[in-house]
């Protein structure tokens, strides 16, 4: 399992447009699980409804976990998308 804790810095939080892009990317890793955790709630990051149900605001710590085949690539891809869209900070939060 690979995971990373990051800080959401977008003023609107994790909103629909980047969430859709990340969900699409997560779905490309069909042989693994991608989980988003916020305030103790875990959702499948392959589900737009699950991701949006968390209503993640700015300045929130989230954890993204990937398990299974291609877990490193999956985590790297998702983090790159979120950083490129300036949704998360460039520096991971200390565990």
N, CA, C and O atoms as a CHARMM CRD file, in Angstrom:
* protein
*
  380
    1    1 UNK  N      0.84800  -1.18600   0.00000 PROA 1      0.00000
    2    1 UNK  CA     0.00000   0.00000   0.00000 PROA 1      0.00000
    3    1 UNK  C      0.88700   1.24000   0.00000 PROA 1      0.00000
    4    1 UNK  O      1.87100   1.32200   0.73500 PROA 1      0.00000
    5    2 UNK  N      0.52400   2.18100  -0.82200 PROA 2      0.00000
    6    2 UNK  CA     1.18900   3.48200  -0.87800 PROA 2      0.00000
    7    2 UNK  C      0.16500   4.52900  -0.48700 PROA 2      0.00000
    8    2 UNK  O     -0.97500   4.49700  -0.94900 PROA 2      0.00000
    9    3 UNK  N      0.57900   5.47100   0.37600 PROA 3      0.00000
   10    3 UNK  CA    -0.34600   6.54300   0.72800 PROA 3      0.00000
   11    3 UNK  C      0.41700   7.83600   0.97000 PROA 3      0.00000
   12    3 UNK  O      1.62700   7.84000   1.19400 PROA 3      0.00000
   13    4 UNK  N     -0.32500   8.92500   0.91800 PROA 4      0.00000
   14    4 UNK  CA     0.24800  10.24300   1.15300 PROA 4      0.00000
   15    4 UNK  C     -0.82200  11.12800   1.77900 PROA 4      0.00000
   16    4 UNK  O     -1.99500  11.06800   1.41000 PROA 4      0.00000
   17    5 UNK  N     -0.39600  11.94800   2.73100 PROA 5      0.00000
   18    5 UNK  CA    -1.29800  12.91500   3.35200 PROA 5      0.00000
   19    5 UNK  C     -0.92700  14.28400   2.79300 PROA 5      0.00000
   20    5 UNK  O      0.24000  14.67500   2.82400 PROA 5      0.00000
   21    6 UNK  N     -1.91900  15.01200   2.28000 PROA 6      0.00000
   22    6 UNK  CA    -1.67900  16.31100   1.65100 PROA 6      0.00000
   23    6 UNK  C     -2.68700  17.34200   2.15600 PROA 6      0.00000
   24    6 UNK  O     -3.70500  17.00100   2.75800 PROA 6      0.00000
   25    7 UNK  N     -2.37600  18.60500   1.89500 PROA 7      0.00000
   26    7 UNK  CA    -3.22400  19.71500   2.30800 PROA 7      0.00000
   27    7 UNK  C     -3.92000  20.31000   1.09100 PROA 7      0.00000
   28    7 UNK  O     -3.26700  20.67000   0.11300 PROA 7      0.00000
   29    8 UNK  N     -5.24300  20.41300   1.15100 PROA 8      0.00000
   30    8 UNK  CA    -6.01900  21.04100   0.07700 PROA 8      0.00000
   31    8 UNK  C     -5.87100  22.55400   0.23400 PROA 8      0.00000
   32    8 UNK  O     -6.20500  23.10800   1.28200 PROA 8      0.00000
   33    9 UNK  N     -5.37000  23.22300  -0.81000 PROA 9      0.00000
   34    9 UNK  CA    -5.11700  24.66500  -0.72800 PROA 9      0.00000
   35    9 UNK  C     -5.98000  25.49000  -1.68200 PROA 9      0.00000
   36    9 UNK  O     -5.98700  26.71800  -1.59400 PROA 9      0.00000
   37   10 UNK  N     -6.69600  24.84600  -2.57800 PROA 10     0.00000
   38   10 UNK  CA    -7.57800  25.59500  -3.47500 PROA 10     0.00000
   39   10 UNK  C     -8.62800  26.31500  -2.62800 PROA 10     0.00000
   40   10 UNK  O     -9.21300  25.70600  -1.73300 PROA 10     0.00000
   41   11 UNK  N     -8.87800  27.60800  -2.89700 PROA 11     0.00000
   42   11 UNK  CA    -9.84300  28.36400  -2.08700 PROA 11     0.00000
   43   11 UNK  C    -11.24500  27.74900  -2.04300 PROA 11     0.00000
   44   11 UNK  O    -11.99400  27.97300  -1.09300 PROA 11     0.00000
   45   12 UNK  N    -11.59300  26.97800  -3.06500 PROA 12     0.00000
   46   12 UNK  CA   -12.92000  26.36400  -3.12600 PROA 12     0.00000
   47   12 UNK  C    -12.89300  24.93900  -2.56600 PROA 12     0.00000
   48   12 UNK  O    -13.94400  24.31900  -2.40800 PROA 12     0.00000
   49   13 UNK  N    -11.71600  24.42400  -2.26800 PROA 13     0.00000
   50   13 UNK  CA   -11.59900  23.05200  -1.79900 PROA 13     0.00000
   51   13 UNK  C    -11.50100  22.09100  -2.97200 PROA 13     0.00000
   52   13 UNK  O    -11.16800  22.49100  -4.08700 PROA 13     0.00000
   53   14 UNK  N    -11.79200  20.82800  -2.71600 PROA 14     0.00000
   54   14 UNK  CA   -11.76800  19.82300  -3.78500 PROA 14     0.00000
   55   14 UNK  C    -13.13100  19.85000  -4.46200 PROA 14     0.00000
   56   14 UNK  O    -14.06000  19.16000  -4.04300 PROA 14     0.00000
   57   15 UNK  N    -13.23800  20.65400  -5.51200 PROA 15     0.00000
   58   15 UNK  CA   -14.51700  20.87800  -6.18300 PROA 15     0.00000
   59   15 UNK  C    -14.70100  19.95300  -7.38600 PROA 15     0.00000
   60   15 UNK  O    -13.83000  19.13600  -7.68400 PROA 15     0.00000
   61   16 UNK  N    -15.81700  20.08000  -8.06300 PROA 16     0.00000
   62   16 UNK  CA   -16.25200  19.12500  -9.08500 PROA 16     0.00000
   63   16 UNK  C    -15.28100  18.93700 -10.24800 PROA 16     0.00000
   64   16 UNK  O    -15.01700  17.80300 -10.64600 PROA 16     0.00000
   65   17 UNK  N    -14.75100  20.01400 -10.79300 PROA 17     0.00000
   66   17 UNK  CA   -13.90200  19.86700 -11.98700 PROA 17     0.00000
   67   17 UNK  C    -12.66000  19.01900 -11.71400 PROA 17     0.00000
   68   17 UNK  O    -12.43400  18.04100 -12.42700 PROA 17     0.00000
   69   18 UNK  N    -11.84100  19.35600 -10.70500 PROA 18     0.00000
   70   18 UNK  CA   -10.67800  18.49700 -10.46200 PROA 18     0.00000
   71   18 UNK  C    -11.06300  17.11300  -9.93800 PROA 18     0.00000
   72   18 UNK  O    -10.36800  16.13200 -10.20400 PROA 18     0.00000
   73   19 UNK  N    -12.15500  17.03200  -9.20300 PROA 19     0.00000
   74   19 UNK  CA   -12.60200  15.73000  -8.70400 PROA 19     0.00000
   75   19 UNK  C    -12.92400  14.80300  -9.87200 PROA 19     0.00000
   76   19 UNK  O    -12.59100  13.61800  -9.83800 PROA 19     0.00000
   77   20 UNK  N    -13.56800  15.33800 -10.89700 PROA 20     0.00000
   78   20 UNK  CA   -13.90600  14.53800 -12.07700 PROA 20     0.00000
   79   20 UNK  C    -12.64500  14.03100 -12.76400 PROA 20     0.00000
   80   20 UNK  O    -12.58400  12.87400 -13.17900 PROA 20     0.00000
   81   21 UNK  N    -11.64800  14.88600 -12.88200 PROA 21     0.00000
   82   21 UNK  CA   -10.38900  14.50600 -13.52100 PROA 21     0.00000
   83   21 UNK  C     -9.67800  13.41600 -12.72600 PROA 21     0.00000
   84   21 UNK  O     -9.16300  12.45800 -13.30100 PROA 21     0.00000
   85   22 UNK  N     -9.65200  13.56400 -11.41300 PROA 22     0.00000
   86   22 UNK  CA    -8.98200  12.58300 -10.55300 PROA 22     0.00000
   87   22 UNK  C     -9.72900  11.25000 -10.55900 PROA 22     0.00000
   88   22 UNK  O     -9.10000  10.19300 -10.60200 PROA 22     0.00000
   89   23 UNK  N    -11.04000  11.28500 -10.51700 PROA 23     0.00000
   90   23 UNK  CA   -11.83800  10.05500 -10.55600 PROA 23     0.00000
   91   23 UNK  C    -11.58100   9.31400 -11.86500 PROA 23     0.00000
   92   23 UNK  O    -11.43900   8.09200 -11.87400 PROA 23     0.00000
   93   24 UNK  N    -11.52400  10.04800 -12.95900 PROA 24     0.00000
   94   24 UNK  CA   -11.23700   9.44700 -14.26200 PROA 24     0.00000
   95   24 UNK  C     -9.86400   8.77500 -14.25700 PROA 24     0.00000
   96   24 UNK  O     -9.71000   7.66400 -14.76400 PROA 24     0.00000
   97   25 UNK  N     -8.87500   9.44900 -13.68600 PROA 25     0.00000
   98   25 UNK  CA    -7.52400   8.88000 -13.60700 PROA 25     0.00000
   99   25 UNK  C     -7.50600   7.64300 -12.71400 PROA 25     0.00000
  100   25 UNK  O     -6.86700   6.64600 -13.05000 PROA 25     0.00000
  101   26 UNK  N     -8.19800   7.69800 -11.58700 PROA 26     0.00000
  102   26 UNK  CA    -8.23800   6.55900 -10.65700 PROA 26     0.00000
  103   26 UNK  C     -8.87000   5.33500 -11.31500 PROA 26     0.00000
  104   26 UNK  O     -8.45400   4.20500 -11.05900 PROA 26     0.00000
  105   27 UNK  N     -9.86900   5.55900 -12.15700 PROA 27     0.00000
  106   27 UNK  CA   -10.54900   4.45000 -12.82500 PROA 27     0.00000
  107   27 UNK  C     -9.67000   3.73000 -13.83500 PROA 27     0.00000
  108   27 UNK  O     -9.99300   2.61200 -14.23800 PROA 27     0.00000
  109   28 UNK  N     -8.57800   4.33600 -14.25000 PROA 28     0.00000
  110   28 UNK  CA    -7.65600   3.68400 -15.18800 PROA 28     0.00000
  111   28 UNK  C     -6.85200   2.58300 -14.50000 PROA 28     0.00000
  112   28 UNK  O     -6.25300   1.74000 -15.16700 PROA 28     0.00000
  113   29 UNK  N     -6.83900   2.59200 -13.18000 PROA 29     0.00000
  114   29 UNK  CA    -6.12000   1.57600 -12.41900 PROA 29     0.00000
  115   29 UNK  C     -7.12600   0.54300 -11.91900 PROA 29     0.00000
  116   29 UNK  O     -7.45700   0.49000 -10.73400 PROA 29     0.00000
  117   30 UNK  N     -7.59900  -0.26800 -12.84900 PROA 30     0.00000
  118   30 UNK  CA    -8.70400  -1.18400 -12.57000 PROA 30     0.00000
  119   30 UNK  C     -8.32400  -2.35400 -11.65600 PROA 30     0.00000
  120   30 UNK  O     -9.20200  -2.97200 -11.05400 PROA 30     0.00000
  121   31 UNK  N     -7.03900  -2.66200 -11.54400 PROA 31     0.00000
  122   31 UNK  CA    -6.63300  -3.80900 -10.72600 PROA 31     0.00000
  123   31 UNK  C     -6.17700  -3.40700  -9.33200 PROA 31     0.00000
  124   31 UNK  O     -5.55200  -4.19700  -8.62300 PROA 31     0.00000
  125   32 UNK  N     -6.48600  -2.18700  -8.94300 PROA 32     0.00000
  126   32 UNK  CA    -6.10400  -1.73100  -7.61500 PROA 32     0.00000
  127   32 UNK  C     -7.20300  -0.89300  -6.99600 PROA 32     0.00000
  128   32 UNK  O     -8.18100  -0.53900  -7.65400 PROA 32     0.00000
  129   33 UNK  N     -7.03000  -0.58400  -5.72900 PROA 33     0.00000
  130   33 UNK  CA    -7.98700   0.26200  -5.01800 PROA 33     0.00000
  131   33 UNK  C     -7.35600   1.62100  -4.76200 PROA 33     0.00000
  132   33 UNK  O     -6.17200   1.72000  -4.43900 PROA 33     0.00000
  133   34 UNK  N     -8.15900   2.66300  -4.90800 PROA 34     0.00000
  134   34 UNK  CA    -7.72600   4.02400  -4.62300 PROA 34     0.00000
  135   34 UNK  C     -8.73900   4.59900  -3.63300 PROA 34     0.00000
  136   34 UNK  O     -9.92800   4.70000  -3.93600 PROA 34     0.00000
  137   35 UNK  N     -8.25700   4.97100  -2.45400 PROA 35     0.00000
  138   35 UNK  CA    -9.14200   5.42300  -1.38200 PROA 35     0.00000
  139   35 UNK  C     -8.77000   6.83800  -0.95700 PROA 35     0.00000
  140   35 UNK  O     -7.59500   7.16800  -0.79500 PROA 35     0.00000
  141   36 UNK  N     -9.79500   7.66500  -0.77900 PROA 36     0.00000
  142   36 UNK  CA    -9.62900   9.03100  -0.28900 PROA 36     0.00000
  143   36 UNK  C    -10.19900   9.08000   1.12200 PROA 36     0.00000
  144   36 UNK  O    -11.33500   8.66600   1.35200 PROA 36     0.00000
  145   37 UNK  N     -9.40600   9.58900   2.07300 PROA 37     0.00000
  146   37 UNK  CA    -9.84600   9.67600   3.46400 PROA 37     0.00000
  147   37 UNK  C     -9.83700  11.12400   3.91800 PROA 37     0.00000
  148   37 UNK  O     -8.85800  11.84700   3.73400 PROA 37     0.00000
  149   38 UNK  N    -10.95300  11.53400   4.51700 PROA 38     0.00000
  150   38 UNK  CA   -11.09000  12.88600   5.06300 PROA 38     0.00000
  151   38 UNK  C    -11.90200  12.80100   6.35100 PROA 38     0.00000
  152   38 UNK  O    -13.02800  12.30400   6.34900 PROA 38     0.00000
  153   39 UNK  N    -11.33000  13.28400   7.44200 PROA 39     0.00000
  154   39 UNK  CA   -11.98600  13.25700   8.76000 PROA 39     0.00000
  155   39 UNK  C    -12.49900  11.86400   9.12500 PROA 39     0.00000
  156   39 UNK  O    -13.60800  11.71400   9.63900 PROA 39     0.00000
  157   40 UNK  N    -11.68800  10.86000   8.85600 PROA 40     0.00000
  158   40 UNK  CA   -12.03800   9.49500   9.22100 PROA 40     0.00000
  159   40 UNK  C    -12.99100   8.79400   8.26900 PROA 40     0.00000
  160   40 UNK  O    -13.26000   7.60400   8.43100 PROA 40     0.00000
  161   41 UNK  N    -13.50600   9.51300   7.28000 PROA 41     0.00000
  162   41 UNK  CA   -14.41100   8.89100   6.29800 PROA 41     0.00000
  163   41 UNK  C    -13.61400   8.47300   5.07700 PROA 41     0.00000
  164   41 UNK  O    -12.86000   9.27000   4.51900 PROA 41     0.00000
  165   42 UNK  N    -13.77700   7.23800   4.66500 PROA 42     0.00000
  166   42 UNK  CA   -13.09100   6.71400   3.48900 PROA 42     0.00000
  167   42 UNK  C    -14.08100   6.52400   2.35700 PROA 42     0.00000
  168   42 UNK  O    -15.18200   6.01100   2.55200 PROA 42     0.00000
  169   43 UNK  N    -13.66400   6.95400   1.15100 PROA 43     0.00000
  170   43 UNK  CA   -14.49100   6.72600  -0.03200 PROA 43     0.00000
  171   43 UNK  C    -13.61300   6.18500  -1.15200 PROA 43     0.00000
  172   43 UNK  O    -12.40400   6.41500  -1.18900 PROA 43     0.00000
  173   44 UNK  N    -14.24600   5.47200  -2.05000 PROA 44     0.00000
  174   44 UNK  CA   -13.58100   4.96400  -3.24400 PROA 44     0.00000
  175   44 UNK  C    -13.32000   6.15200  -4.16600 PROA 44     0.00000
  176   44 UNK  O    -14.25700   6.83700  -4.57700 PROA 44     0.00000
  177   45 UNK  N    -12.06600   6.39700  -4.49000 PROA 45     0.00000
  178   45 UNK  CA   -11.72400   7.54200  -5.32200 PROA 45     0.00000
  179   45 UNK  C    -12.10100   7.31200  -6.78600 PROA 45     0.00000
  180   45 UNK  O    -11.89300   8.18600  -7.62700 PROA 45     0.00000
  181   46 UNK  N    -12.64700   6.15300  -7.08500 PROA 46     0.00000
  182   46 UNK  CA   -13.13500   5.87400  -8.43400 PROA 46     0.00000
  183   46 UNK  C    -14.59900   6.27900  -8.57600 PROA 46     0.00000
  184   46 UNK  O    -15.19200   6.10900  -9.64100 PROA 46     0.00000
  185   47 UNK  N    -15.18100   6.81200  -7.50900 PROA 47     0.00000
  186   47 UNK  CA   -16.58900   7.21000  -7.49100 PROA 47     0.00000
  187   47 UNK  C    -16.71500   8.72200  -7.31100 PROA 47     0.00000
  188   47 UNK  O    -16.34200   9.25900  -6.26800 PROA 47     0.00000
  189   48 UNK  N    -17.23400   9.40000  -8.31900 PROA 48     0.00000
  190   48 UNK  CA   -17.40600  10.85400  -8.21700 PROA 48     0.00000
  191   48 UNK  C    -18.37800  11.19400  -7.09400 PROA 48     0.00000
  192   48 UNK  O    -18.18800  12.18900  -6.39400 PROA 48     0.00000
  193   49 UNK  N    -19.40700  10.39000  -6.91200 PROA 49     0.00000
  194   49 UNK  CA   -20.36800  10.65000  -5.84200 PROA 49     0.00000
  195   49 UNK  C    -19.69800  10.50500  -4.46900 PROA 49     0.00000
  196   49 UNK  O    -19.96000  11.28700  -3.55600 PROA 49     0.00000
  197   50 UNK  N    -18.84200   9.50700  -4.34000 PROA 50     0.00000
  198   50 UNK  CA   -18.12800   9.32300  -3.08400 PROA 50     0.00000
  199   50 UNK  C    -17.21600  10.49800  -2.77600 PROA 50     0.00000
  200   50 UNK  O    -17.22400  11.02400  -1.66200 PROA 50     0.00000
  201   51 UNK  N    -16.42600  10.91100  -3.76800 PROA 51     0.00000
  202   51 UNK  CA   -15.49500  12.02800  -3.57500 PROA 51     0.00000
  203   51 UNK  C    -16.25300  13.31000  -3.25000 PROA 51     0.00000
  204   51 UNK  O    -15.88500  14.02200  -2.31600 PROA 51     0.00000
  205   52 UNK  N    -17.29600  13.61200  -3.99800 PROA 52     0.00000
  206   52 UNK  CA   -18.05100  14.84500  -3.78300 PROA 52     0.00000
  207   52 UNK  C    -18.81700  14.81300  -2.45600 PROA 52     0.00000
  208   52 UNK  O    -19.06400  15.86000  -1.85800 PROA 52     0.00000
  209   53 UNK  N    -19.19200  13.61300  -1.99400 PROA 53     0.00000
  210   53 UNK  CA   -19.94400  13.51200  -0.73300 PROA 53     0.00000
  211   53 UNK  C    -19.12100  13.97400   0.47100 PROA 53     0.00000
  212   53 UNK  O    -19.68500  14.31800   1.51000 PROA 53     0.00000
  213   54 UNK  N    -17.80900  13.98200   0.34000 PROA 54     0.00000
  214   54 UNK  CA   -16.95500  14.42700   1.44400 PROA 54     0.00000
  215   54 UNK  C    -16.95400  15.94200   1.60500 PROA 54     0.00000
  216   54 UNK  O    -16.62600  16.44700   2.67900 PROA 54     0.00000
  217   55 UNK  N    -17.31600  16.67600   0.55000 PROA 55     0.00000
  218   55 UNK  CA   -17.37400  18.15000   0.59900 PROA 55     0.00000
  219   55 UNK  C    -16.11700  18.72700   1.25300 PROA 55     0.00000
  220   55 UNK  O    -16.19700  19.43300   2.25800 PROA 55     0.00000
  221   56 UNK  N    -14.96900  18.42100   0.67500 PROA 56     0.00000
  222   56 UNK  CA   -13.68100  18.79100   1.26700 PROA 56     0.00000
  223   56 UNK  C    -13.38400  20.27200   1.03600 PROA 56     0.00000
  224   56 UNK  O    -13.21500  20.70100  -0.10500 PROA 56     0.00000
  225   57 UNK  N    -13.31900  21.05600   2.12300 PROA 57     0.00000
  226   57 UNK  CA   -13.03500  22.48900   1.99200 PROA 57     0.00000
  227   57 UNK  C    -11.52600  22.77400   1.94200 PROA 57     0.00000
  228   57 UNK  O    -10.70000  21.88500   2.14600 PROA 57     0.00000
  229   58 UNK  N    -11.20200  24.02400   1.66800 PROA 58     0.00000
  230   58 UNK  CA    -9.80000  24.43900   1.65900 PROA 58     0.00000
  231   58 UNK  C     -9.17500  24.25800   3.04400 PROA 58     0.00000
  232   58 UNK  O     -9.87000  24.25800   4.06000 PROA 58     0.00000
  233   59 UNK  N     -7.86500  24.10600   3.06100 PROA 59     0.00000
  234   59 UNK  CA    -7.07200  23.92100   4.28400 PROA 59     0.00000
  235   59 UNK  C     -7.40900  22.62500   5.02400 PROA 59     0.00000
  236   59 UNK  O     -7.25500  22.54000   6.24200 PROA 59     0.00000
  237   60 UNK  N     -7.86500  21.63000   4.28600 PROA 60     0.00000
  238   60 UNK  CA    -8.17800  20.32400   4.86600 PROA 60     0.00000
  239   60 UNK  C     -7.06800  19.33100   4.55300 PROA 60     0.00000
  240   60 UNK  O     -6.50100  19.34400   3.46000 PROA 60     0.00000
  241   61 UNK  N     -6.76500  18.47300   5.51700 PROA 61     0.00000
  242   61 UNK  CA    -5.81700  17.38900   5.29200 PROA 61     0.00000
  243   61 UNK  C     -6.59200  16.18100   4.78200 PROA 61     0.00000
  244   61 UNK  O     -7.60200  15.78000   5.36000 PROA 61     0.00000
  245   62 UNK  N     -6.09700  15.60800   3.68400 PROA 62     0.00000
  246   62 UNK  CA    -6.69400  14.39900   3.12400 PROA 62     0.00000
  247   62 UNK  C     -5.59600  13.35800   2.95200 PROA 62     0.00000
  248   62 UNK  O     -4.41700  13.69300   2.83500 PROA 62     0.00000
  249   63 UNK  N     -5.99800  12.10300   2.94000 PROA 63     0.00000
  250   63 UNK  CA    -5.05900  11.01800   2.68000 PROA 63     0.00000
  251   63 UNK  C     -5.53900  10.26100   1.45400 PROA 63     0.00000
  252   63 UNK  O     -6.71500   9.91700   1.33500 PROA 63     0.00000
  253   64 UNK  N     -4.60700  10.01100   0.54700 PROA 64     0.00000
  254   64 UNK  CA    -4.89300   9.22800  -0.64900 PROA 64     0.00000
  255   64 UNK  C     -4.08300   7.94800  -0.53100 PROA 64     0.00000
  256   64 UNK  O     -2.86400   7.98800  -0.36300 PROA 64     0.00000
  257   65 UNK  N     -4.77200   6.80000  -0.62100 PROA 65     0.00000
  258   65 UNK  CA    -4.12500   5.49500  -0.47600 PROA 65     0.00000
  259   65 UNK  C     -4.39000   4.65200  -1.70900 PROA 65     0.00000
  260   65 UNK  O     -5.51000   4.61000  -2.21800 PROA 65     0.00000
  261   66 UNK  N     -3.35100   3.98300  -2.18300 PROA 66     0.00000
  262   66 UNK  CA    -3.48100   3.09700  -3.33800 PROA 66     0.00000
  263   66 UNK  C     -2.92800   1.72700  -2.97200 PROA 66     0.00000
  264   66 UNK  O     -1.85700   1.61900  -2.37500 PROA 66     0.00000
  265   67 UNK  N     -3.66400   0.68500  -3.33300 PROA 67     0.00000
  266   67 UNK  CA    -3.21300  -0.68400  -3.10600 PROA 67     0.00000
  267   67 UNK  C     -3.43900  -1.49400  -4.36500 PROA 67     0.00000
  268   67 UNK  O     -4.33500  -1.20500  -5.15800 PROA 67     0.00000
  269   68 UNK  N     -2.60900  -2.51900  -4.53600 PROA 68     0.00000
  270   68 UNK  CA    -2.78000  -3.40300  -5.67400 PROA 68     0.00000
  271   68 UNK  C     -1.81800  -3.09500  -6.80800 PROA 68     0.00000
  272   68 UNK  O     -0.88200  -2.30800  -6.66900 PROA 68     0.00000
  273   69 UNK  N     -2.07900  -3.73600  -7.92200 PROA 69     0.00000
  274   69 UNK  CA    -1.22100  -3.59200  -9.09800 PROA 69     0.00000
  275   69 UNK  C     -1.17400  -2.13800  -9.56800 PROA 69     0.00000
  276   69 UNK  O     -2.21400  -1.51300  -9.77600 PROA 69     0.00000
  277   70 UNK  N      0.02800  -1.61100  -9.73100 PROA 70     0.00000
  278   70 UNK  CA     0.20100  -0.24700 -10.20700 PROA 70     0.00000
  279   70 UNK  C     -0.02500   0.81600  -9.15400 PROA 70     0.00000
  280   70 UNK  O     -0.29800   1.96800  -9.48900 PROA 70     0.00000
  281   71 UNK  N      0.08500   0.44600  -7.87000 PROA 71     0.00000
  282   71 UNK  CA    -0.22500   1.39400  -6.79600 PROA 71     0.00000
  283   71 UNK  C      0.66700   2.63300  -6.81500 PROA 71     0.00000
  284   71 UNK  O      0.19000   3.74400  -6.58300 PROA 71     0.00000
  285   72 UNK  N      1.95900   2.45000  -7.09200 PROA 72     0.00000
  286   72 UNK  CA     2.86100   3.61000  -7.12300 PROA 72     0.00000
  287   72 UNK  C      2.49600   4.56000  -8.25600 PROA 72     0.00000
  288   72 UNK  O      2.43900   5.77600  -8.06700 PROA 72     0.00000
  289   73 UNK  N      2.25200   3.99700  -9.42700 PROA 73     0.00000
  290   73 UNK  CA     1.88600   4.81200 -10.58900 PROA 73     0.00000
  291   73 UNK  C      0.55300   5.52100 -10.35500 PROA 73     0.00000
  292   73 UNK  O      0.39200   6.68700 -10.71600 PROA 73     0.00000
  293   74 UNK  N     -0.38900   4.82100  -9.75700 PROA 74     0.00000
  294   74 UNK  CA    -1.70200   5.41500  -9.48300 PROA 74     0.00000
  295   74 UNK  C     -1.56600   6.60900  -8.55300 PROA 74     0.00000
  296   74 UNK  O     -2.12500   7.67200  -8.82200 PROA 74     0.00000
  297   75 UNK  N     -0.82600   6.44200  -7.46100 PROA 75     0.00000
  298   75 UNK  CA    -0.65600   7.52800  -6.50000 PROA 75     0.00000
  299   75 UNK  C      0.07300   8.70900  -7.13900 PROA 75     0.00000
  300   75 UNK  O     -0.31600   9.86200  -6.95300 PROA 75     0.00000
  301   76 UNK  N      1.11500   8.41900  -7.87900 PROA 76     0.00000
  302   76 UNK  CA     1.88300   9.47500  -8.54500 PROA 76     0.00000
  303   76 UNK  C      1.01400  10.24100  -9.54100 PROA 76     0.00000
  304   76 UNK  O      1.08200  11.46800  -9.60700 PROA 76     0.00000
  305   77 UNK  N      0.21000   9.53100 -10.30600 PROA 77     0.00000
  306   77 UNK  CA    -0.66600  10.16500 -11.29600 PROA 77     0.00000
  307   77 UNK  C     -1.67500  11.08500 -10.62500 PROA 77     0.00000
  308   77 UNK  O     -1.86000  12.22200 -11.05800 PROA 77     0.00000
  309   78 UNK  N     -2.32300  10.61000  -9.58400 PROA 78     0.00000
  310   78 UNK  CA    -3.34600  11.39800  -8.88900 PROA 78     0.00000
  311   78 UNK  C     -2.73400  12.63200  -8.23400 PROA 78     0.00000
  312   78 UNK  O     -3.29300  13.72500  -8.33000 PROA 78     0.00000
  313   79 UNK  N     -1.60200  12.46800  -7.57700 PROA 79     0.00000
  314   79 UNK  CA    -0.93700  13.60300  -6.93000 PROA 79     0.00000
  315   79 UNK  C     -0.50400  14.62800  -7.97300 PROA 79     0.00000
  316   79 UNK  O     -0.64500  15.83000  -7.75300 PROA 79     0.00000
  317   80 UNK  N      0.01800  14.16800  -9.09900 PROA 80     0.00000
  318   80 UNK  CA     0.43400  15.08600 -10.16800 PROA 80     0.00000
  319   80 UNK  C     -0.74600  15.89600 -10.67700 PROA 80     0.00000
  320   80 UNK  O     -0.62200  17.10300 -10.88600 PROA 80     0.00000
  321   81 UNK  N     -1.87700  15.25800 -10.87700 PROA 81     0.00000
  322   81 UNK  CA    -3.07900  15.96600 -11.34400 PROA 81     0.00000
  323   81 UNK  C     -3.49700  17.02500 -10.32900 PROA 81     0.00000
  324   81 UNK  O     -3.75600  18.17000 -10.69700 PROA 81     0.00000
  325   82 UNK  N     -3.56200  16.65000  -9.06400 PROA 82     0.00000
  326   82 UNK  CA    -3.99600  17.59700  -8.03200 PROA 82     0.00000
  327   82 UNK  C     -3.01500  18.75800  -7.87000 PROA 82     0.00000
  328   82 UNK  O     -3.43000  19.89000  -7.62600 PROA 82     0.00000
  329   83 UNK  N     -1.72800  18.48500  -8.00300 PROA 83     0.00000
  330   83 UNK  CA    -0.73300  19.56800  -7.90900 PROA 83     0.00000
  331   83 UNK  C     -0.78900  20.47300  -9.12800 PROA 83     0.00000
  332   83 UNK  O     -0.71800  21.69500  -8.99500 PROA 83     0.00000
  333   84 UNK  N     -0.91500  19.89400 -10.30700 PROA 84     0.00000
  334   84 UNK  CA    -0.98400  20.67400 -11.54500 PROA 84     0.00000
  335   84 UNK  C     -2.17600  21.61600 -11.52300 PROA 84     0.00000
  336   84 UNK  O     -2.08700  22.74800 -11.99700 PROA 84     0.00000
  337   85 UNK  N     -3.28900  21.14900 -10.97300 PROA 85     0.00000
  338   85 UNK  CA    -4.49600  21.97500 -10.90500 PROA 85     0.00000
  339   85 UNK  C     -4.51200  22.86500  -9.66000 PROA 85     0.00000
  340   85 UNK  O     -5.49700  23.55300  -9.39300 PROA 85     0.00000
  341   86 UNK  N     -3.41200  22.84300  -8.90300 PROA 86     0.00000
  342   86 UNK  CA    -3.23800  23.68400  -7.70900 PROA 86     0.00000
  343   86 UNK  C     -4.31600  23.43200  -6.64400 PROA 86     0.00000
  344   86 UNK  O     -4.75400  24.34900  -5.94800 PROA 86     0.00000
  345   87 UNK  N     -4.72600  22.17100  -6.54000 PROA 87     0.00000
  346   87 UNK  CA    -5.70800  21.77500  -5.53300 PROA 87     0.00000
  347   87 UNK  C     -5.01200  21.46300  -4.21000 PROA 87     0.00000
  348   87 UNK  O     -5.53400  21.76000  -3.13600 PROA 87     0.00000
  349   88 UNK  N     -3.83000  20.86100  -4.30300 PROA 88     0.00000
  350   88 UNK  CA    -3.08400  20.51400  -3.09400 PROA 88     0.00000
  351   88 UNK  C     -1.75000  21.24500  -3.06300 PROA 88     0.00000
  352   88 UNK  O     -1.25600  21.72100  -4.08500 PROA 88     0.00000
  353   89 UNK  N     -1.18100  21.32200  -1.86600 PROA 89     0.00000
  354   89 UNK  CA     0.12900  21.92200  -1.65900 PROA 89     0.00000
  355   89 UNK  C      1.20000  21.00600  -2.24900 PROA 89     0.00000
  356   89 UNK  O      0.99900  19.79700  -2.36500 PROA 89     0.00000
  357   90 UNK  N      2.33100  21.58800  -2.61500 PROA 90     0.00000
  358   90 UNK  CA     3.42700  20.80200  -3.17900 PROA 90     0.00000
  359   90 UNK  C      4.14400  19.93800  -2.14900 PROA 90     0.00000
  360   90 UNK  O      4.84400  18.99200  -2.51000 PROA 90     0.00000
  361   91 UNK  N      3.97400  20.25600  -0.87600 PROA 91     0.00000
  362   91 UNK  CA     4.69100  19.54400   0.17500 PROA 91     0.00000
  363   91 UNK  C      3.71700  18.64000   0.93300 PROA 91     0.00000
  364   91 UNK  O      2.70900  19.12000   1.45100 PROA 91     0.00000
  365   92 UNK  N      4.00900  17.32500   1.00500 PROA 92     0.00000
  366   92 UNK  CA     3.13500  16.43300   1.77600 PROA 92     0.00000
  367   92 UNK  C      3.10200  16.83100   3.25100 PROA 92     0.00000
  368   92 UNK  O      4.06600  17.39000   3.77400 PROA 92     0.00000
  369   93 UNK  N      1.99300  16.54000   3.90700 PROA 93     0.00000
  370   93 UNK  CA     1.83800  16.78800   5.33900 PROA 93     0.00000
  371   93 UNK  C      2.57900  15.67600   6.07400 PROA 93     0.00000
  372   93 UNK  O      2.50600  14.51400   5.67400 PROA 93     0.00000
  373   94 UNK  N      3.28700  16.02100   7.13900 PROA 94     0.00000
  374   94 UNK  CA     4.00500  15.00900   7.92300 PROA 94     0.00000
  375   94 UNK  C      3.01400  14.04000   8.54800 PROA 94     0.00000
  376   94 UNK  O      1.93600  14.43900   8.98600 PROA 94     0.00000
  377   95 UNK  N      3.38300  12.76800   8.58700 PROA 95     0.00000
  378   95 UNK  CA     2.49100  11.74500   9.15100 PROA 95     0.00000
  379   95 UNK  C      2.55800  11.73500  10.64400 PROA 95     0.00000
  380   95 UNK  O      1.87500  10.93900  11.28800 PROA 95     0.00000
